[in-house]
Amino acid sequence: MSALTLSTSSAATLRADAVVVGVAASGSAGKKASLTLAPGAEAVDKAYGGKLAATLETLGASGGEGEVTKLPAPGSGLKAPLVVAVGLGEAAGKKEPYGTEVLRRAAGAAARALAGSRKAAFALPVEDAEAVAAVAEGALLGAYSFTAYRGKESGKGGAGKKGADAKSAPLAEIAVVGAKPRDKAHKAAADRALVVAEEVHRARDLINTPANGLDPKAFAAEARAAAKAHGLTVEVLDEKALAKGGYGGILGVGSGSAQPPRLVRIGWSHPKAKTSLALVGKGITYDSGGISLKPAGHNETMKCDMSGAAAVFSAVVAAARLGLQVNVTGWLALAENMPSGSATRPGDVLTMYSGKTVEVLNTDAEGRLVLADALTRAGEEEPDAIVDVATLTGAMVLALGNRTFGIMANDDAFRGAVHEAAEEAGEDAWPMPMPAHLRKGMDSPVADIANMGERMGGGLVAGLFLKEFVPEGTPWAHLDIAGPAFNESAPFGYTPKGGTGSAVRTLVRLAEQAAEGGLALG
């Protein structure tokens, strides 16, 4: 993880490999846009004799969001040998500062562009603590690389050489220029940004780890280690405890694998807490589809099907590290969904932890089965609200695309609170309905409910299924992160290729709202 410092020194005098400045597009209607330097770039512009914007325009910079332009520093006036100009989009007015998400994405894009560098000074607009947090968080999130499986390539001499390309190593040190280390608000914002970014990185690392390195038992071991390090409580139910407790959903999904399932409870409690949140995460460490095998081309990224559990796990640890005045429990429903002679078959009926029976019409609709057991168990502790997070349906990706997750809930006020938390955290989300008429499609002739319903609106059907296992009267929200959890395209902003850590920041913000007493619970 990159080191983070706040600096009141001039960007021109800081010793670093690069200094990052912001540029934006400005111009009236009908005229060609010109570049405007964002606040924070004054000292760097002075080193160029006031011609930095003109020089960037000559190089083809447009100021578009996320655009990165590198140019060598002038012969004198700057300690850093490189200047990185990152686009902020449309120029902000004097009365309207740049939005926090614009700054977060810009800092992330610059940090990614500086992979392999040791230190960078970020001279972006930091007019208040929120801006300090955004720049720090974006830069830290952008400075990410998954290198756990980049080992050494041994040669004939036996000494070997590094397999990892040093040029792809994440930026090591980040200095936020203009942020005041002695200002309590700035310091608190930076400290929070560091914790949140580190926990997003934890989730990303778990998601990126291949299934042969992270089975349910190994995931549970990660939870135990984190609990010990951060003063959390942890309880792990193995296959024997699950069988004794009657967790038919989790056991049914995991029955086809040589790696038995687990249910992990990890908890943070504060002595002055007045609100309790239960977070439930889908943790399918590999999803082959089971007997309803996924077609070729759909298996390669299925190590990411535990992204919901990774988000929940990381959010609980973040709540503990931030010392939030709220009680938060995380429930990680961990299983591997594999086809074998012992696997659950289409047409089988499972008896869930709640006592309800489920006819399994499709074994690839397994996430809702493990979540159902975990939701029921979480509800027994009578939390003030429950939120589950899951890479649940391809239907949600079709509805909202690859960068937005859907939010469903049994309480309109709580759904609004979760959406607000996502917006404040900078994560794209959208409220989705729960049409009651879709429930009939899950009627089963042999069981209380089937795990499949109408094909159209499949993401909403999944939400309605989960609702059946939420205690009556408990506010609940379901986050379907199937789209943004794993980025198969090129990196953008602070989002890398691969695991993204989607929903971690939303859950942390939700826990903060609960701690502050501002969470709408219907």
C-alpha positions in Angstrom: 0.0 0.0 0.0 1.3 3.5 -0.9 2.4 5.8 1.9 0.3 9.0 2.3 1.5 12.4 3.5 0.0 15.9 3.5 2.2 18.8 2.6 1.9 22.6 2.7 5.1 23.0 0.7 5.0 24.4 -2.8 4.6 21.8 -5.6 7.6 23.4 -7.1 9.9 22.6 -4.2 8.8 19.1 -3.3 11.3 16.4 -4.2 9.3 13.8 -6.1 9.4 11.8 -9.4 6.4 13.7 -10.7 4.0 16.5 -9.8 0.3 16.1 -10.8 -1.8 19.1 -11.7 -5.4 19.4 -12.9 -6.5 20.9 -16.2 -10.0 21.5 -17.5 -11.8 22.6 -20.6 -13.4 26.0 -20.7 -15.0 28.1 -23.5 -18.3 29.6 -24.5 -20.9 27.9 -26.7 -19.8 27.7 -30.4 -16.2 28.3 -29.6 -13.3 25.9 -29.4 -12.6 24.9 -25.8 -9.4 26.1 -24.3 -7.5 24.7 -21.3 -7.8 26.1 -17.9 -5.4 25.2 -15.1 -7.1 24.1 -11.9 -6.3 25.6 -8.5 -3.1 24.1 -7.2 -1.2 24.3 -10.4 0.0 27.9 -9.9 3.6 27.1 -8.8 4.1 24.6 -11.7 2.7 27.1 -14.2 5.1 29.7 -12.9 8.0 27.4 -13.7 6.8 27.2 -17.3 6.7 31.0 -17.5 2.9 31.0 -17.3 2.6 28.9 -20.5 1.8 25.5 -19.1 -1.8 25.5 -20.4 -0.6 26.6 -23.9 2.1 23.9 -23.9 -0.4 21.2 -23.0 -2.8 22.4 -25.8 0.1 22.1 -28.2 0.6 18.5 -27.0 -3.1 17.8 -27.8 -4.5 17.9 -24.3 -8.2 18.6 -24.1 -8.9 18.6 -20.4 -11.4 15.7 -20.7 -12.1 13.7 -17.5 -9.3 11.2 -16.8 -7.1 12.3 -19.7 -3.5 12.1 -18.7 -0.7 14.1 -20.4 2.9 13.8 -19.4 5.6 16.4 -20.1 9.1 17.0 -18.9 9.7 19.7 -16.3 11.4 22.9 -17.5 15.1 23.4 -17.0 14.6 25.1 -13.7 11.8 26.0 -11.2 10.7 22.5 -10.3 12.4 19.8 -8.2 10.3 17.0 -9.9 11.6 16.0 -13.4 8.1 15.2 -14.7 4.7 16.9 -14.8 1.5 15.0 -15.2 -1.6 16.9 -16.2 -4.9 15.1 -15.6 -8.2 16.2 -17.1 -11.0 17.3 -14.8 -13.6 17.8 -17.5 -15.5 21.1 -17.7 -13.9 23.9 -15.7 -15.5 24.7 -12.4 -16.7 28.1 -11.6 -15.4 30.2 -8.6 -18.5 29.5 -6.6 -18.7 25.8 -7.6 -15.6 23.7 -6.7 -14.8 20.5 -8.6 -16.9 17.6 -7.4 -15.3 15.0 -5.1 -15.8 12.2 -7.5 -14.2 14.2 -10.3 -11.2 14.7 -8.1 -11.2 11.1 -6.9 -11.2 9.7 -10.5 -8.6 12.2 -11.7 -6.2 11.4 -8.9 -6.7 7.7 -9.6 -6.0 8.1 -13.3 -2.8 10.0 -12.5 -1.7 7.4 -9.9 -2.2 4.6 -12.4 -0.2 6.5 -15.0 2.7 6.8 -12.5 3.0 3.1 -11.9 6.7 2.3 -11.3 7.4 5.7 -9.8 8.5 6.2 -6.2 6.8 9.4 -5.2 4.3 11.8 -6.7 3.1 15.2 -5.5 -0.6 15.7 -6.2 -1.2 19.5 -6.6 -4.9 19.2 -7.3 -7.7 21.5 -5.9 -8.0 20.8 -2.2 -10.2 23.6 -0.9 -11.6 21.7 2.0 -11.4 18.4 3.9 -13.8 16.7 1.5 -11.5 17.5 -1.4 -8.4 16.3 0.6 -10.2 13.0 1.2 -11.2 12.7 -2.5 -7.7 13.3 -3.8 -6.1 11.1 -1.2 -8.6 8.3 -1.7 -8.5 8.4 -5.5 -4.7 8.4 -5.6 -4.5 5.5 -3.1 -7.1 3.5 -5.0 -5.4 4.1 -8.3 -2.1 3.0 -6.9 -3.0 -0.7 -6.9 -1.5 -3.8 -8.4 -2.1 -7.5 -7.7 1.3 -9.1 -7.6 0.8 -12.1 -5.3 1.2 -14.6 -8.1 4.1 -12.9 -9.9 6.9 -15.0 -8.6 10.6 -15.4 -9.6 11.6 -17.0 -12.9 14.6 -19.2 -12.1 17.4 -19.5 -14.6 20.3 -22.0 -15.0 22.4 -20.0 -12.6 19.9 -20.6 -9.9 19.7 -17.0 -8.7 16.6 -16.2 -10.7 15.2 -12.8 -11.5 12.1 -10.9 -10.6 9.1 -12.0 -12.7 7.1 -8.9 -11.8 7.8 -5.9 -14.0 9.1 -3.1 -11.8 7.4 -0.6 -14.2 4.0 -2.0 -13.2 4.6 -1.6 -9.5 2.1 0.8 -7.9 3.1 4.3 -6.9 4.9 4.1 -3.6 4.5 7.5 -2.0 1.7 10.0 -2.4 1.9 13.6 -1.2 -1.3 15.7 -1.2 -0.1 19.3 -1.8 -2.1 22.1 -0.1 -3.5 19.8 2.5 -2.5 20.8 6.1 -1.1 18.0 8.3 -1.9 20.1 11.4 -5.5 20.8 10.4 -7.6 18.3 12.3 -10.2 18.0 9.5 -7.6 17.5 6.8 -5.7 14.9 9.0 -8.9 13.0 9.8 -9.9 13.0 6.1 -6.6 11.6 5.1 -6.6 9.0 7.8 -10.0 7.8 6.8 -9.0 7.7 3.1 -6.0 5.5 3.9 -8.2 3.0 5.9 -10.9 2.9 3.3 -8.4 2.5 0.4 -6.5 -0.3 2.3 -9.8 -2.2 2.9 -10.8 -1.8 -0.7 -7.4 -3.2 -1.6 -8.1 -6.1 0.8 -11.3 -6.9 -1.1 -9.5 -6.6 -4.5 -6.8 -8.9 -3.4 -9.3 -11.5 -2.3 -11.3 -11.2 -5.5 -8.2 -11.5 -7.7 -6.9 -14.5 -5.9 -7.6 -17.7 -8.0 -9.9 -20.3 -6.6 -7.0 -22.7 -6.0 -5.6 -20.1 -3.5 -8.9 -19.1 -1.9 -11.4 -21.8 -1.1 -14.0 -21.4 1.7 -11.5 -22.7 4.4 -8.8 -20.3 3.3 -11.3 -17.4 3.2 -12.3 -18.2 6.7 -8.7 -18.2 7.8 -8.3 -14.7 6.4 -11.2 -13.6 8.5 -9.7 -15.1 11.6 -6.4 -13.4 11.0 -8.1 -10.0 10.4 -10.2 -10.4 13.5 -7.1 -11.1 15.6 -5.3 -8.1 14.2 -8.2 -5.6 14.6 -10.0 -6.7 17.7 -13.0 -8.3 16.1 -15.0 -11.3 17.1 -15.1 -14.2 14.7 -17.0 -17.5 14.6 -16.6 -20.1 11.8 -19.2 -22.8 11.2 -17.6 -25.7 9.3 -19.5 -28.4 7.4 -20.2 -30.4 10.6 -21.7 -27.3 12.4 -23.6 -26.4 9.3 -25.1 -29.9 9.1 -26.0 -29.8 12.8 -27.6 -26.4 12.4 -29.6 -27.3 9.4 -28.1 -24.9 6.9 -29.5 -26.7 3.8 -28.8 -23.9 1.4 -25.1 -23.5 2.0 -24.6 -27.2 2.3 -26.6 -27.9 -0.8 -24.5 -25.5 -2.9 -21.2 -26.8 -1.5 -22.1 -30.5 -1.8 -20.5 -31.0 -5.2 -17.1 -29.7 -4.2 -14.2 -31.4 -2.5 -13.7 -28.1 -0.6 -16.5 -28.0 2.1 -18.4 -24.7 2.8 -18.2 -22.3 5.7 -20.4 -19.7 7.3 -18.3 -17.0 9.0 -19.6 -14.4 11.4 -17.2 -11.5 12.0 -18.2 -8.6 14.2 -17.3 -5.2 15.4 -19.0 -3.7 18.5 -18.7 -0.3 20.1 -19.6 0.2 23.8 -21.6 3.4 23.0 -23.3 2.0 19.8 -27.0 2.7 19.5 -27.5 1.0 16.1 -26.7 -2.4 14.8 -26.1 -3.4 11.2 -25.9 -6.9 9.7 -24.0 -7.2 6.4 -24.4 -10.5 4.5 -22.1 -11.4 1.6 -22.3 -14.0 -1.1 -19.0 -15.9 -1.0 -18.9 -18.4 -3.9 -15.2 -18.9 -4.2 -15.7 -20.5 -7.6 -18.9 -20.9 -9.5 -18.9 -23.5 -12.3 -22.7 -23.4 -12.3 -22.8 -26.9 -10.7 -24.8 -29.5 -12.6 -26.4 -26.6 -14.6 -22.9 -26.0 -15.9 -22.0 -22.6 -17.3 -21.2 -22.5 -21.1 -17.7 -22.1 -22.4 -16.5 -18.5 -22.0 -18.4 -17.8 -18.8 -16.2 -19.7 -16.4 -12.9 -17.9 -16.6 -13.7 -15.1 -14.2 -15.8 -17.0 -11.7 -13.2 -16.7 -9.0 -14.9 -13.3 -8.5 -18.2 -14.7 -7.4 -17.2 -14.1 -3.8 -17.0 -10.3 -4.3 -20.0 -9.7 -2.0 -18.3 -11.5 0.9 -15.1 -9.7 0.2 -16.9 -6.4 0.4 -18.7 -7.3 3.6 -15.5 -8.6 5.2 -13.5 -5.5 4.3 -16.3 -3.1 5.4 -16.5 -4.7 8.9 -12.7 -4.4 9.3 -12.9 -0.8 8.1 -15.6 0.0 10.7 -13.3 -1.4 13.4 -10.3 0.5 12.2 -12.2 3.7 12.1 -13.7 3.1 15.5 -17.2 3.7 14.3 -19.9 4.0 17.1 -22.0 1.3 15.6 -22.3 -2.5 16.0 -21.6 -4.2 12.6 -21.7 -7.9 12.0 -20.5 -9.5 8.7 -21.9 -12.8 7.6 -19.8 -14.5 4.9 -21.6 -17.4 3.2 -18.8 -19.3 1.6 -19.0 -22.3 -0.7 -17.6 -23.6 -4.0 -20.3 -24.5 -6.6 -19.0 -27.6 -8.5 -20.5 -30.5 -10.5 -19.9 -34.0 -9.2 -21.7 -37.2 -8.2 -22.5 -35.6 -4.9 -23.7 -32.2 -6.2 -27.2 -30.9 -5.9 -29.3 -31.7 -9.0 -31.9 -29.7 -10.7 -35.2 -30.8 -9.2 -33.8 -31.5 -5.8 -35.5 -29.9 -2.7 -33.4 -28.3 0.0 -34.6 -27.5 3.5 -33.2 -24.2 4.4 -32.0 -22.9 7.8 -35.3 -21.0 8.2 -37.3 -24.3 7.7 -38.6 -23.3 4.3 -38.1 -25.8 1.5 -36.7 -24.7 -1.9 -37.0 -26.6 -5.2 -33.7 -26.1 -7.0 -34.6 -25.6 -10.7 -31.2 -24.3 -11.7 -28.0 -25.0 -9.7 -26.4 -21.9 -11.2 -28.9 -19.8 -9.2 -26.8 -20.8 -6.2 -26.0 -17.4 -4.7 -29.5 -16.8 -3.4 -29.4 -20.2 -1.6 -26.4 -19.5 0.5 -27.6 -15.9 1.1 -31.0 -17.2 2.3 -29.4 -19.2 5.1 -27.1 -16.3 6.1 -30.0 -13.8 6.0 -32.1 -15.9 8.3 -29.2 -16.4 10.7 -28.3 -12.7 10.7 -31.9 -11.8 11.4 -32.0 -13.9 14.6 -29.7 -11.3 16.2 -32.4 -8.7 15.6 -30.2 -6.0 14.0 -31.7 -2.6 13.1 -31.1 -3.3 9.4 -29.7 -5.9 7.1 -27.8 -5.4 3.9 -26.7 -8.2 1.6 -24.2 -7.8 -1.2 -23.8 -10.3 -4.1 -22.7 -10.8 -7.6 -26.1 -12.3 -8.1 -27.5 -12.0 -11.6 -26.5 -11.4 -15.1 -29.9 -9.8 -15.5 -28.7 -6.9 -13.4 -25.8 -6.4 -15.7 -28.1 -6.3 -18.7 -30.3 -3.7 -16.9 -27.6 -1.4 -15.5 -24.4 -2.2 -17.4 -20.9 -2.9 -16.0 -20.4 0.1 -13.7 -23.6 0.4 -11.7 -25.1 -1.9 -9.1 -28.7 -2.3 -8.3 -30.4 -1.6 -4.9 -33.6 -3.4 -3.9 -35.2 -3.2 -0.5 -38.3 -4.0 1.6 -38.3 -0.4 2.9 -38.3 2.7 0.7 -36.7 4.9 3.2 -33.9 2.5 3.8 -33.4 1.9 0.1 -33.0 5.7 -0.2 -30.5 5.8 2.6 -28.4 3.1 0.9 -28.5 4.9 -2.4 -27.5 8.1 -0.7 -24.6 6.3 1.0 -23.4 5.0 -2.4 -23.6 8.5 -4.0 -21.6 10.0 -1.1 -19.0 7.3 -1.4 -18.7 7.8 -5.2 -20.1 4.4 -6.3 -22.6 4.3 -9.1 -25.9 2.6 -8.0 -29.5 2.7 -8.9 -32.7 1.9 -7.0 -34.7 -1.0 -8.4 -38.3 -2.1 -7.8 -39.6 -5.3 -6.4 -42.8 -6.0 -8.3 -45.0 -8.3 -6.3 -46.5 -10.0 -9.3 -43.1 -11.6 -10.1 -43.3 -13.7 -6.9 -45.9 -16.1 -8.4 -43.3 -17.3 -10.9 -41.4 -18.9 -8.1 -44.3 -21.1 -6.9 -43.3 -24.7 -6.8 -45.6 -27.8 -6.9 -43.4 -29.7 -4.5 -41.8 -27.1 -2.2 -42.5 -23.7 -0.5 -40.6 -21.9 -3.2 -38.4 -22.5 -6.3 -35.1 -20.8 -6.8 -36.1 -19.6 -10.2 -39.0 -17.6 -11.6 -39.7 -15.6 -14.7 -36.7 -15.1 -17.0 -37.5 -11.5 -17.7 -36.7 -9.3 -14.7 -34.5 -12.1 -13.4 -32.5 -9.6 -11.1 -35.8 -8.5 -9.5 -36.9 -12.1 -9.1 -33.7 -12.9 -7.2 -34.4 -10.0 -4.9 -37.9 -11.3 -4.2 -36.5 -14.7 -3.4 -34.1 -13.2 -0.8 -36.9 -11.1 0.7 -38.6 -14.4 1.7 -35.8 -15.0 4.2 -35.7 -11.6 5.8 -37.4 -11.3 9.2 -40.7 -9.4 9.1 -40.3 -5.8 10.1 -36.5 -5.6 9.6 -35.3 -3.0 7.1 -33.3 -4.8 4.4 -31.5 -3.9 1.2 -30.0 -6.1 -1.5 -27.1 -4.9 -3.5 -26.6 -6.8 -6.8 -23.0 -5.9 -7.8 -22.7 -8.4 -10.7 -21.8 -5.6 -13.1 -19.1 -3.5 -11.3 -17.5 -6.2 -9.1 -15.0 -7.4 -11.7 -13.7 -5.2 -14.5 -12.8 -7.2 -17.6 -12.1 -4.1 -19.7 -9.3 -1.5 -19.5 -8.7 0.3 -16.2 -10.3 3.7 -15.8 -10.0 6.4 -13.1 -9.1 4.6 -9.9 -10.7 1.4 -11.1 -8.2 -1.4 -12.0 -8.6 -4.3 -14.3 -9.9 -7.3 -12.3 -11.4 -7.1 -8.8 -12.7 -3.6 -8.0 -13.8 -3.8 -4.4 -17.3 -2.6 -5.4 -19.6 -1.8 -2.5 -16.9 -1.5 0.2 -17.1 2.3 0.3 -20.9 2.3 0.3 -21.1 -0.1 3.2 -18.5 2.0 5.2 -20.5 5.1 4.5 -23.7 3.4 5.6 -22.0 2.3 8.8 -20.9 5.9 9.4 -24.4 7.2 8.8 -25.6 4.7 11.4 -22.9 5.8 13.8 -23.9 9.4 13.3 -27.5 8.7 14.0 -28.6 9.8 10.5 -29.6 6.4 9.0 -33.2 6.2 7.8 -34.7 3.0 9.1 -38.3 3.5 8.0 
